[in-house]
Amino acid sequence: MTAYDMIRDLLRSARTIAVVGLSDKKFRPSYGVARYMQSAGYRIIPVNPQVQEVLGEKGYPDLEAVPERVDIVDVFRRSEFVPEIVEAAIRIGAKAVWLQEGVVHEEAAARARAAGLVVIMDRCLLKEHMRLGRS
């Protein structure tokens, strides 16, 4: 399966995206990506201990606190934080981990794949969604 096919299938099947590092500041990339994905019909769950609510959705301090099933864990954190996020994604049974542009951690990606998660790394969720014509 090509990367294109994997991304297409993931975006077609996913409904809920937990955005780790989602900011409530409108000028931040995480906010713009989450707002776009929400407008495209996805349920957005903010995961950031610094926010109570973003885009009308209740925020959670970490992935384990999210009370519902998560399809994609979208990561807007620096690469050094990825291993702990991947471990949490595995524990909650997420289907995929999406590391935004500039976020790369090969060892954590290998760990996620070994646990059965789809891994997309160093790509923008919004750009990929638009490229696939799913807006």
N, CA, C and O atoms as a DFTB+ gen file, in Angstrom:
540 C
 N C O
     1  1       0.847      -1.188       0.000
     2  2       0.000       0.000       0.000
     3  2       0.890       1.249       0.000
     4  3       1.827       1.357       0.792
     5  1       0.588       2.167      -0.881
     6  2       1.372       3.401      -0.950
     7  2       0.987       4.349       0.184
     8  3      -0.049       4.182       0.828
     9  1       1.845       5.348       0.417
    10  2       1.537       6.354       1.442
    11  2       0.230       7.070       1.093
    12  3      -0.580       7.365       1.972
    13  1       0.039       7.342      -0.184
    14  2      -1.194       7.995      -0.633
    15  2      -2.417       7.155      -0.259
    16  3      -3.398       7.675       0.274
    17  1      -2.347       5.852      -0.544
    18  2      -3.467       4.950      -0.231
    19  2      -3.725       4.891       1.271
    20  3      -4.872       4.901       1.717
    21  1      -2.637       4.829       2.048
    22  2      -2.768       4.744       3.495
    23  2      -3.442       6.003       4.056
    24  3      -4.334       5.920       4.901
    25  1      -3.004       7.154       3.578
    26  2      -3.583       8.420       4.036
    27  2      -5.050       8.516       3.609
    28  3      -5.907       8.899       4.406
    29  1      -5.335       8.170       2.355
    30  2      -6.708       8.220       1.849
    31  2      -7.625       7.324       2.687
    32  3      -8.696       7.754       3.116
    33  1      -7.205       6.090       2.916
    34  2      -8.027       5.154       3.686
    35  2      -8.228       5.634       5.121
    36  3      -9.323       5.525       5.673
    37  1      -7.171       6.161       5.715
    38  2      -7.262       6.666       7.088
    39  2      -8.249       7.827       7.179
    40  3      -9.105       7.846       8.063
    41  1      -8.135       8.786       6.274
    42  2      -9.021       9.953       6.329
    43  2     -10.469       9.594       6.003
    44  3     -11.389      10.259       6.479
    45  1     -10.680       8.566       5.207
    46  2     -12.049       8.125       4.913
    47  2     -12.689       7.411       6.095
    48  3     -13.891       7.543       6.323
    49  1     -11.896       6.657       6.846
    50  2     -12.459       5.856       7.941
    51  2     -12.504       6.602       9.277
    52  3     -13.330       6.286      10.134
    53  1     -11.636       7.571       9.457
    54  2     -11.550       8.275      10.748
    55  2     -12.712       9.245      10.933
    56  3     -13.199       9.848       9.977
    57  1     -13.138       9.379      12.167
    58  2     -14.169      10.350      12.531
    59  2     -13.700      11.262      13.658
    60  3     -14.109      12.421      13.726
    61  1     -12.846      10.750      14.544
    62  2     -12.446      11.497      15.734
    63  2     -10.935      11.710      15.742
    64  3     -10.156      10.767      15.603
    65  1     -10.543      12.970      15.908
    66  2      -9.123      13.332      15.916
    67  2      -8.798      14.025      17.231
    68  3      -9.336      15.092      17.529
    69  1      -7.916      13.414      18.018
    70  2      -7.404      14.057      19.231
    71  2      -6.175      14.852      18.824
    72  3      -5.206      14.288      18.316
    73  1      -6.211      16.155      19.045
    74  2      -5.119      17.022      18.628
    75  2      -4.268      17.355      19.857
    76  3      -4.649      18.176      20.690
    77  1      -3.110      16.698      19.948
    78  2      -2.212      16.880      21.081
    79  2      -1.390      18.147      20.856
    80  3      -0.654      18.264      19.876
    81  1      -1.532      19.085      21.781
    82  2      -0.857      20.370      21.641
    83  2      -1.724      21.417      20.975
    84  3      -1.220      22.455      20.548
    85  1      -3.028      21.160      20.880
    86  2      -3.941      22.128      20.264
    87  2      -3.991      23.396      21.098
    88  3      -4.277      23.362      22.294
    89  1      -3.709      24.502      20.451
    90  2      -3.710      25.812      21.106
    91  2      -5.050      26.510      20.897
    92  3      -5.725      26.289      19.892
    93  1      -5.426      27.354      21.854
    94  2      -6.625      28.166      21.686
    95  2      -6.298      29.505      21.025
    96  3      -7.175      30.356      20.875
    97  1      -5.042      29.688      20.631
    98  2      -4.629      30.911      19.936
    99  2      -4.852      30.725      18.434
   100  3      -4.292      29.819      17.817
   101  1      -5.673      31.590      17.864
   102  2      -6.109      31.430      16.482
   103  2      -4.987      31.510      15.456
   104  3      -5.144      31.028      14.334
   105  1      -3.862      32.108      15.818
   106  2      -2.763      32.244      14.868
   107  2      -1.838      31.025      14.846
   108  3      -0.934      30.959      14.013
   109  1      -2.044      30.067      15.738
   110  2      -1.178      28.888      15.800
   111  2      -1.597      27.857      14.749
   112  3      -2.789      27.680      14.498
   113  1      -0.631      27.181      14.138
   114  2      -0.972      26.159      13.132
   115  2      -1.934      25.092      13.656
   116  3      -2.819      24.650      12.924
   117  1      -1.773      24.675      14.911
   118  2      -2.652      23.628      15.448
   119  2      -4.109      24.076      15.412
   120  3      -4.995      23.277      15.108
   121  1      -4.360      25.327      15.714
   122  2      -5.726      25.854      15.711
   123  2      -6.300      25.839      14.290
   124  3      -7.430      25.402      14.074
   125  1      -5.508      26.319      13.326
   126  2      -5.974      26.365      11.942
   127  2      -6.262      24.990      11.375
   128  3      -7.269      24.799      10.693
   129  1      -5.388      24.024      11.651
   130  2      -5.590      22.665      11.161
   131  2      -6.828      22.053      11.811
   132  3      -7.654      21.447      11.130
   133  1      -6.953      22.212      13.121
   134  2      -8.106      21.636      13.830
   135  2      -9.411      22.268      13.351
   136  3     -10.403      21.569      13.148
   137  1      -9.412      23.586      13.170
   138  2     -10.625      24.268      12.692
   139  2     -11.017      23.757      11.312
   140  3     -12.193      23.507      11.046
   141  1     -10.034      23.605      10.442
   142  2     -10.304      23.084       9.099
   143  2     -10.880      21.670       9.171
   144  3     -11.896      21.380       8.539
   145  1     -10.236      20.793       9.937
   146  2     -10.693      19.402      10.020
   147  2     -12.084      19.323      10.638
   148  3     -12.896      18.488      10.238
   149  1     -12.361      20.185      11.607
   150  2     -13.694      20.237      12.213
   151  2     -14.720      20.660      11.156
   152  3     -15.812      20.096      11.089
   153  1     -14.371      21.642      10.341
   154  2     -15.302      22.115       9.310
   155  2     -15.515      21.048       8.230
   156  3     -16.524      21.065       7.525
   157  1     -14.556      20.118       8.107
   158  2     -14.679      19.027       7.130
   159  2     -15.461      17.843       7.701
   160  3     -15.618      16.819       7.035
   161  1     -15.954      17.986       8.944
   162  2     -16.830      16.966       9.497
   163  2     -16.222      16.037      10.530
   164  3     -16.889      15.116      11.002
   165  1     -14.977      16.261      10.883
   166  2     -14.338      15.420      11.901
   167  2     -14.614      15.965      13.295
   168  3     -14.751      17.175      13.477
   169  1     -14.694      15.087      14.265
   170  2     -14.808      15.495      15.663
   171  2     -13.404      15.768      16.164
   172  3     -12.524      14.913      16.063
   173  1     -13.193      16.957      16.702
   174  2     -11.888      17.376      17.207
   175  2     -11.913      17.324      18.736
   176  3     -12.846      17.822      19.366
   177  1     -10.883      16.720      19.322
   178  2     -10.753      16.681      20.774
   179  2      -9.432      17.348      21.142
   180  3      -8.366      16.817      20.830
   181  1      -9.488      18.509      21.805
   182  2      -8.256      19.179      22.228
   183  2      -7.570      18.405      23.360
   184  3      -8.211      18.024      24.339
   185  1      -6.263      18.179      23.214
   186  2      -5.482      17.544      24.266
   187  2      -4.327      18.480      24.595
   188  3      -3.323      18.541      23.885
   189  1      -4.502      19.203      25.691
   190  2      -3.517      20.187      26.117
   191  2      -3.885      20.603      27.542
   192  3      -4.976      21.132      27.755
   193  1      -3.010      20.380      28.518
   194  2      -3.349      20.727      29.903
   195  2      -3.544      22.227      30.128
   196  3      -4.031      22.635      31.182
   197  1      -3.170      23.047      29.151
   198  2      -3.278      24.498      29.291
   199  2      -4.606      25.067      28.809
   200  3      -4.868      26.254      29.001
   201  1      -5.454      24.244      28.184
   202  2      -6.710      24.777      27.640
   203  2      -7.907      24.037      28.224
   204  3      -7.856      22.828      28.449
   205  1      -8.967      24.768      28.460
   206  2     -10.227      24.192      28.934
   207  2     -11.140      23.827      27.770
   208  3     -11.870      22.837      27.818
   209  1     -11.084      24.648      26.721
   210  2     -11.965      24.473      25.577
   211  2     -11.333      25.123      24.358
   212  3     -10.739      26.197      24.449
   213  1     -11.467      24.460      23.216
   214  2     -11.005      25.017      21.949
   215  2     -12.031      24.616      20.886
   216  3     -12.467      23.465      20.835
   217  1     -12.405      25.566      20.049
   218  2     -13.354      25.304      18.957
   219  2     -14.654      24.685      19.456
   220  3     -15.262      23.857      18.777
   221  1     -15.073      25.097      20.652
   222  2     -16.323      24.604      21.217
   223  2     -16.240      23.208      21.793
   224  3     -17.265      22.638      22.171
   225  1     -15.045      22.640      21.870
   226  2     -14.848      21.278      22.395
   227  2     -14.078      21.329      23.704
   228  3     -13.122      22.092      23.842
   229  1     -14.499      20.513      24.664
   230  2     -13.830      20.422      25.953
   231  2     -12.411      19.897      25.764
   232  3     -12.178      18.946      25.017
   233  1     -11.467      20.536      26.457
   234  2     -10.079      20.102      26.399
   235  2      -9.760      19.083      27.474
   236  3     -10.399      19.060      28.526
   237  1      -8.771      18.237      27.213
   238  2      -8.326      17.220      28.157
   239  2      -6.823      17.359      28.368
   240  3      -6.100      17.741      27.447
   241  1      -6.347      17.049      29.573
   242  2      -4.922      17.242      29.868
   243  2      -3.999      16.239      29.171
   244  3      -2.834      16.542      28.916
   245  1      -4.520      15.042      28.863
   246  2      -3.710      14.023      28.195
   247  2      -4.641      13.039      27.486
   248  3      -5.856      13.071      27.676
   249  1      -4.067      12.187      26.687
   250  2      -4.876      11.245      25.905
   251  2      -5.686      10.303      26.776
   252  3      -6.825       9.979      26.442
   253  1      -5.112       9.857      27.893
   254  2      -5.834       8.924      28.752
   255  2      -7.088       9.523      29.369
   256  3      -7.988       8.786      29.773
   257  1      -7.163      10.823      29.448
   258  2      -8.337      11.484      30.029
   259  2      -9.499      11.601      29.039
   260  3     -10.622      11.903      29.443
   261  1      -9.246      11.369      27.761
   262  2     -10.288      11.476      26.735
   263  2     -11.267      10.312      26.916
   264  3     -10.861       9.151      26.870
   265  1     -12.568      10.620      27.124
   266  2     -13.534       9.566      27.458
   267  2     -14.141       8.823      26.269
   268  3     -15.059       8.023      26.454
   269  1     -13.658       9.066      25.075
   270  2     -14.234       8.388      23.909
   271  2     -13.143       7.845      23.005
   272  3     -11.962       8.146      23.172
   273  1     -13.563       7.045      22.051
   274  2     -12.628       6.420      21.108
   275  2     -11.982       7.477      20.218
   276  3     -12.644       8.401      19.747
   277  1     -10.694       7.327      20.002
   278  2      -9.932       8.247      19.157
   279  2      -9.426       7.473      17.946
   280  3      -8.826       6.408      18.087
   281  1      -9.669       8.010      16.768
   282  2      -9.163       7.375      15.553
   283  2      -7.737       7.832      15.252
   284  3      -6.839       7.010      15.067
   285  1      -7.538       9.147      15.204
   286  2      -6.224       9.707      14.874
   287  2      -5.734      10.561      16.040
   288  3      -6.476      11.395      16.559
   289  1      -4.493      10.354      16.445
   290  2      -3.823      11.231      17.397
   291  2      -2.926      12.135      16.558
   292  3      -1.902      11.691      16.039
   293  1      -3.309      13.393      16.429
   294  2      -2.586      14.382      15.617
   295  2      -1.656      15.149      16.552
   296  3      -2.111      15.770      17.513
   297  1      -0.359      15.105      16.272
   298  2       0.634      15.607      17.225
   299  2       1.235      16.940      16.785
   300  3       1.885      17.034      15.743
   301  1       1.003      17.961      17.599
   302  2       1.610      19.281      17.445
   303  2       2.533      19.537      18.635
   304  3       2.399      20.553      19.316
   305  1       3.444      18.646      18.880
   306  2       4.444      18.794      19.949
   307  2       5.813      18.555      19.336
   308  3       5.925      17.971      18.259
   309  1       6.855      19.010      20.026
   310  2       8.208      18.802      19.539
   311  2       8.527      17.303      19.525
   312  3       7.957      16.520      20.286
   313  1       9.435      16.937      18.655
   314  2       9.778      15.533      18.432
   315  2      10.176      14.792      19.704
   316  3       9.885      13.602      19.833
   317  1      10.834      15.467      20.646
   318  2      11.270      14.752      21.863
   319  2      10.094      14.273      22.722
   320  3      10.272      13.402      23.574
   321  1       8.909      14.824      22.512
   322  2       7.727      14.403      23.272
   323  2       6.960      13.257      22.604
   324  3       6.031      12.704      23.193
   325  1       7.346      12.908      21.392
   326  2       6.605      11.908      20.630
   327  2       6.576      10.526      21.289
   328  3       5.513       9.904      21.300
   329  1       7.684      10.008      21.840
   330  2       7.598       8.661      22.421
   331  2       6.514       8.504      23.481
   332  3       5.792       7.507      23.472
   333  1       6.382       9.457      24.385
   334  2       5.348       9.337      25.416
   335  2       3.946       9.460      24.821
   336  3       3.011       8.826      25.309
   337  1       3.793      10.261      23.785
   338  2       2.492      10.398      23.118
   339  2       2.133       9.096      22.395
   340  3       0.986       8.650      22.442
   341  1       3.111       8.496      21.734
   342  2       2.884       7.219      21.048
   343  2       2.468       6.147      22.050
   344  3       1.532       5.390      21.791
   345  1       3.145       6.074      23.176
   346  2       2.786       5.077      24.194
   347  2       1.346       5.284      24.670
   348  3       0.606       4.318      24.860
   349  1       0.955       6.536      24.859
   350  2      -0.416       6.834      25.273
   351  2      -1.403       6.460      24.169
   352  3      -2.473       5.921      24.450
   353  1      -1.048       6.742      22.923
   354  2      -1.918       6.393      21.785
   355  2      -2.128       4.885      21.719
   356  3      -3.231       4.421      21.431
   357  1      -1.082       4.128      21.984
   358  2      -1.190       2.668      21.999
   359  2      -2.118       2.235      23.135
   360  3      -2.989       1.386      22.943
   361  1      -1.926       2.823      24.317
   362  2      -2.742       2.443      25.481
   363  2      -4.231       2.708      25.268
   364  3      -5.070       1.931      25.724
   365  1      -4.562       3.798      24.581
   366  2      -5.987       4.120      24.401
   367  2      -6.595       3.431      23.182
   368  3      -7.799       3.544      22.949
   369  1      -5.787       2.726      22.410
   370  2      -6.314       2.001      21.255
   371  2      -6.596       2.861      20.037
   372  3      -7.489       2.546      19.250
   373  1      -5.845       3.944      19.870
   374  2      -6.006       4.787      18.681
   375  2      -5.663       3.982      17.431
   376  3      -4.899       3.019      17.496
   377  1      -6.230       4.381      16.294
   378  2      -5.941       3.698      15.037
   379  2      -4.670       4.225      14.386
   380  3      -3.980       3.498      13.671
   381  1      -4.364       5.504      14.643
   382  2      -3.243       6.127      13.933
   383  2      -2.612       7.243      14.760
   384  3      -3.243       7.850      15.625
   385  1      -1.344       7.483      14.457
   386  2      -0.620       8.629      14.998
   387  2      -0.162       9.450      13.803
   388  3       0.480       8.938      12.886
   389  1      -0.505      10.736      13.832
   390  2      -0.145      11.641      12.739
   391  2       0.790      12.698      13.315
   392  3       0.394      13.499      14.162
   393  1       2.052      12.690      12.840
   394  2       3.037      13.667      13.286
   395  2       3.100      14.784      12.253
   396  3       3.425      14.549      11.089
   397  1       2.791      15.983      12.680
   398  2       2.711      17.125      11.776
   399  2       4.075      17.452      11.161
   400  3       5.095      16.885      11.555
   401  1       4.082      18.366      10.199
   402  2       5.315      18.766       9.519
   403  2       6.370      19.178      10.541
   404  3       6.096      19.941      11.467
   405  1       7.569      18.664      10.355
   406  2       8.671      18.990      11.245
   407  2       8.755      18.114      12.483
   408  3       9.707      18.228      13.255
   409  1       7.772      17.241      12.687
   410  2       7.764      16.346      13.850
   411  2       8.159      14.953      13.357
   412  3       7.414      14.300      12.627
   413  1       9.349      14.518      13.774
   414  2       9.895      13.241      13.313
   415  2      10.501      12.508      14.502
   416  3      11.260      13.087      15.279
   417  1      10.163      11.235      14.637
   418  2      10.789      10.387      15.656
   419  2      10.693       8.944      15.162
   420  3       9.684       8.269      15.369
   421  1      11.761       8.485      14.504
   422  2      11.754       7.171      13.861
   423  2      11.497       6.027      14.835
   424  3      10.740       5.109      14.519
   425  1      12.124       6.068      16.031
   426  2      11.965       4.977      16.991
   427  2      10.521       4.892      17.486
   428  3       9.957       3.803      17.588
   429  1       9.934       6.035      17.790
   430  2       8.545       6.043      18.258
   431  2       7.605       5.588      17.143
   432  3       6.626       4.886      17.397
   433  1       7.905       5.990      15.909
   434  2       7.083       5.562      14.772
   435  2       7.151       4.041      14.615
   436  3       6.133       3.396      14.364
   437  1       8.342       3.473      14.763
   438  2       8.495       2.021      14.665
   439  2       7.719       1.325      15.783
   440  3       7.104       0.283      15.556
   441  1       7.746       1.890      16.971
   442  2       7.009       1.325      18.112
   443  2       5.506       1.346      17.823
   444  3       4.808       0.368      18.092
   445  1       5.007       2.459      17.275
   446  2       3.580       2.570      16.958
   447  2       3.186       1.558      15.886
   448  3       2.157       0.894      16.005
   449  1       4.003       1.440      14.842
   450  2       3.704       0.471      13.780
   451  2       3.694      -0.949      14.322
   452  3       2.832      -1.750      13.961
   453  1       4.657      -1.263      15.194
   454  2       4.730      -2.604      15.782
   455  2       3.484      -2.916      16.612
   456  3       3.099      -4.076      16.756
   457  1       2.857      -1.866      17.157
   458  2       1.634      -2.038      17.948
   459  2       0.382      -2.026      17.075
   460  3      -0.732      -2.134      17.587
   461  1       0.560      -1.896      15.760
   462  2      -0.568      -1.964      14.842
   463  2      -1.171      -0.629      14.442
   464  3      -2.214      -0.599      13.789
   465  1      -0.536       0.480      14.820
   466  2      -1.059       1.787      14.452
   467  2      -0.525       2.215      13.090
   468  3       0.604       1.890      12.721
   469  1      -1.340       2.940      12.358
   470  2      -0.888       3.604      11.143
   471  2      -0.078       4.814      11.604
   472  3      -0.475       5.508      12.541
   473  1       1.054       5.068      10.952
   474  2       1.881       6.216      11.302
   475  2       2.093       7.077      10.068
   476  3       2.560       6.605       9.031
   477  1       1.741       8.347      10.199
   478  2       2.024       9.353       9.175
   479  2       2.956      10.345       9.850
   480  3       2.642      10.871      10.918
   481  1       4.108      10.604       9.227
   482  2       5.112      11.431       9.881
   483  2       5.578      12.559       8.969
   484  3       5.783      12.373       7.769
   485  1       5.742      13.753       9.581
   486  2       6.282      14.924       8.897
   487  2       5.387      15.361       7.731
   488  3       5.866      15.768       6.673
   489  1       4.075      15.262       7.957
   490  2       3.102      15.710       6.952
   491  2       1.988      16.489       7.642
   492  3       1.639      16.216       8.790
   493  1       1.441      17.455       6.925
   494  2       0.350      18.265       7.461
   495  2      -0.994      17.606       7.147
   496  3      -1.300      17.308       5.993
   497  1      -1.775      17.389       8.180
   498  2      -3.093      16.769       8.036
   499  2      -3.992      17.600       7.118
   500  3      -4.659      17.046       6.244
   501  1      -4.015      18.899       7.304
   502  2      -4.841      19.783       6.479
   503  2      -4.423      19.688       5.010
   504  3      -5.273      19.524       4.135
   505  1      -3.134      19.788       4.738
   506  2      -2.648      19.742       3.351
   507  2      -2.974      18.408       2.694
   508  3      -3.376      18.363       1.532
   509  1      -2.799      17.321       3.442
   510  2      -3.096      16.008       2.877
   511  2      -4.591      15.847       2.616
   512  3      -4.986      15.284       1.595
   513  1      -5.419      16.337       3.529
   514  2      -6.865      16.268       3.340
   515  2      -7.269      17.061       2.097
   516  3      -8.070      16.593       1.288
   517  1      -6.714      18.252       1.952
   518  2      -7.029      19.083       0.785
   519  2      -6.525      18.421      -0.504
   520  3      -7.208      18.447      -1.528
   521  1      -5.347      17.839      -0.447
   522  2      -4.763      17.194      -1.629
   523  2      -5.637      16.046      -2.117
   524  3      -5.735      15.791      -3.317
   525  1      -6.269      15.357      -1.173
   526  2      -7.138      14.249      -1.543
   527  2      -8.526      14.707      -1.980
   528  3      -9.360      13.894      -2.375
   529  1      -8.765      16.016      -1.906
   530  2     -10.030      16.546      -2.382
   531  2     -11.210      16.198      -1.513
   532  3     -12.319      15.992      -2.007
   533  1     -10.968      16.131      -0.183
   534  2     -12.032      15.733       0.749
   535  2     -12.591      16.919       1.523
   536  3     -13.154      16.748       2.604
   537  1     -12.437      18.117       0.976
   538  2     -12.959      19.281       1.702
   539  2     -14.434      19.476       1.463
   540  3     -15.027      20.411       2.001
